[in-house]
């Protein structure tokens, strides 16, 4: 049966992706959903909740309001909360029940903006899609609304697009990407959306190139390319060799003005390794493994861009499809979240790489920072363990 899982969990929902993407930007996120589910969006799927405050609210949708179509209560409550909290913007998004009763979020957002005088975005989540789709729509909305045209560009300026703790669960990983860019002669203009304010994101037009580090940032990257002429590079600087390829691709993109997809460039014919995970992150890991001489393939169960899958990769999403893809690949080693271990081939070793969007806080203390040479050391540790086992 398609789109079902009897063993492994599902990934975080699109609503969580919206909350994660907008978490640090000073806006208010109003989720139209039943009371009590805010803990899912704001704690289970959000590692920043205990250290950084954010205005994430749930409407407390009741059965009676849903049956009667009482949108006025939601509109009035959001407008009243905005008058009290004075957010920089308001984002309204939905869950399964508003989808079932047909709530018009475009009209709701327009009414809230008229009453509050605060820019309001309708984001069309329904809890039935993955976090990366919600985050993608949210980051695109921010880029469209706030990035300003610039008369001059900062030499070697870079925007980081698609930075979410749902993908980069280790709190040091995005900082390591910033540091790596600086060490390679680039200047970070903005990061969508960890560690920077809305005012900083508005300056993204000053960059000469964008680095899309996850699918969540790809729509914003394409928008900035089409509207501002800023090319983008898809990849995460994992491993020594692949990091150098990313740096070279950024420089080439600045020179020729064209997007580049180094995470899809693979070689290698050695030990077979399968990577299960997000499109750009997983593809980057597979590319570094190929540079190390492995035959690495990606299984991407999440939304992806077709041109970001290399030959031999799989977009298997359902549990049985993933099992079938693994059976066809016959890998010696699988790099995946610990909870995938229940469906892996018995003949394959499992190198655990926790993914916050998949297993949440279960393995929070084991989240890896694999930027630069750290990845190579991580792989070497795995080889050493196998040699002594």
C-alpha positions, -999 to 999 in steps of 0.1 A, spaced: 0 0 0 14 34 -10 20 63 14 17 41 45 43 31 71 39 2 95 74 4 110 91 37 104 77 72 113 68 99 89 88 131 84 77 164 101 48 180 84 46 211 63 32 232 91 63 224 112 84 236 82 67 269 82 72 274 119 109 264 116 115 287 86 100 318 102 110 311 138 137 337 143 123 365 121 101 384 145 68 375 129 37 358 143 28 323 129 -9 315 135 -17 278 128 -54 271 123 -56 238 143 -71 223 174 -59 232 209 -30 212 223 -11 206 191 13 236 195 37 213 213 42 194 181 52 225 160 70 244 188 88 217 208 89 182 193 99 197 159 118 227 172 151 225 192 153 263 196 121 264 218 139 264 251 165 290 243 148 314 217 114 329 220 91 330 190 54 339 184 39 306 174 2 303 182 -25 278 175 -61 289 169 -78 263 191 -102 253 164 -132 236 179 -155 210 163 -184 235 164 -165 263 147 -153 238 120 -188 226 114 -203 261 112 -174 275 92 -168 302 118 -137 319 103 -145 351 121 -132 338 154 -99 329 139 -96 362 121 -105 382 152 -82 363 175 -52 367 153 -59 404 148 -63 409 186 -30 390 193 -12 410 167 -24 442 183 -9 430 216 23 415 203 31 438 174 49 413 152 69 423 121 45 402 100 18 376 103 18 342 87 -14 321 87 -13 284 78 -34 253 82 -37 217 93 -58 187 81 -91 200 95 -91 234 77 -82 215 45 -113 193 50 -137 222 56 -121 244 28 -108 274 47 -97 301 22 -64 312 37 -59 339 10 -91 356 20 -84 351 58 -49 367 54 -63 396 35 -89 403 62 -64 400 90 -40 424 72 -68 450 67 -78 448 104 -43 447 118 -24 469 94 4 443 95 16 424 64 0 390 65 11 359 44 -12 330 36 8 298 36 -11 268 22 -1 240 45 -25 212 55 -3 188 75 -4 162 48 29 171 31 65 172 44 83 200 63 104 210 33 73 220 13 60 243 41 95 257 47 100 263 10 68 283 6 76 303 38 111 312 27 99 321 -8 73 344 7 99 362 28 122 366 -3 94 379 -24 82 404 3 114 417 18 144 413 -4 152 447 -19 168 454 -53 204 466 -49 224 489 -70 257 472 -61 268 437 -51 293 428 -24 322 410 -40 320 372 -32 289 378 -12 269 347 -5 234 340 9 228 307 27 193 294 17 174 266 34 190 265 68 166 248 92 173 229 124 149 202 110 177 194 86 208 208 105 200 195 140 235 201 154 234 237 165 270 243 153 265 231 117 252 263 102 279 283 121 304 259 106 291 266 71 295 303 78 330 298 90 339 276 60 326 303 36 348 329 53 378 307 52 373 303 15 371 340 8 333 345 8 312 370 28 279 358 42 253 384 34 223 366 50 211 331 61 175 320 53 167 316 81 189 309 111 210 335 129 198 365 110 170 391 113 144 402 88 164 433 81 195 413 73 175 390 49 163 421 31 199 428 21 201 394 2 201 412 -31 237 424 -24 250 388 -28 268 376 -59 258 340 -54 234 319 -33 242 286 -16 211 264 -14 219 239 14 185 221 13 154 217 -8 137 242 15 158 270 1 156 260 -36 124 280 -44 139 311 -29 171 305 -48 152 302 -81 133 334 -73 164 354 -65 180 340 -97 150 350 -119 143 384 -103 177 396 -93 200 376 -115 218 359 -86 230 324 -95 228 296 -70 248 265 -62 231 234 -46 252 216 -21 265 214 15 303 215 21 307 181 37 341 165 34 374 179 23 372 171 -14 335 180 -19 339 212 0 366 223 -25 342 214 -53 315 236 -37 339 265 -33 349 261 -70 312 260 -81 304 292 -62 333 310 -79 323 296 -113 287 307 -107 298 342 -99 318 342 -131 293 328 -155 260 337 -138 246 302 -141 232 278 -114 253 247 -105 244 213 -90 276 197 -77 257 174 -54 246 154 -84 281 148 -97 292 113 -87 318 88 -96 334 60 -77 331 22 -81 342 8 -48 322 -3 -18 284 3 -22 269 28 1 233 40 2 224 74 18 188 79 29 178 115 34 171 150 21 178 158 -15 207 183 -14 222 172 20 220 135 11 233 142 -24 262 161 -10 271 133 13 269 108 -16 291 131 -37 318 133 -10 316 95 -6 322 92 -44 352 114 -40 365 90 -14 362 62 -38 328 47 -28 299 38 -51 273 60 -33 237 63 -42 209 85 -26 174 74 -16 154 106 -12 119 100 4 113 137 6 102 163 -21 131 169 -45 140 186 -77 143 161 -106 175 176 -118 190 170 -83 189 132 -85 220 116 -100 219 84 -121 211 54 -99 195 75 -72 160 67 -60 130 88 -50 113 60 -31 91 75 -5 68 47 9 82 22 33 79 -7 9 95 13 -19 125 22 2 129 -15 11 127 -24 -26 152 3 -35 177 -10 -9 172 -45 -22 181 -33 -58 211 -13 -47 224 -41 -24 246 -17 -3 272 -28 21 266 3 43 235 25 47 238 60 61 205 69 76 186 80 107 187 54 135 149 47 131 155 33 96 173 4 111 141 -16 112 138 -18 74 174 -21 64 188 -53 47 203 -77 72 235 -78 51 241 -41 53 258 -22 81 241 9 94 259 41 101 235 62 121 230 99 110 201 113 131 177 136 112 157 159 134 128 160 109 125 122 111 133 111 146 128 144 165 145 147 199 151 110 202 187 112 191 193 149 197 226 143 215 240 123 186 234 150 159 265 153 138 284 183 124 298 170 92 310 203 76 344 202 60 370 177 72 347 165 100 329 143 76 361 125 66 370 119 103 335 106 109 338 81 81 373 71 93 359 64 127 334 41 111 361 22 93 381 19 125 351 5 143 345 -20 116 382 -30 117 380 -38 154 346 -55 154 
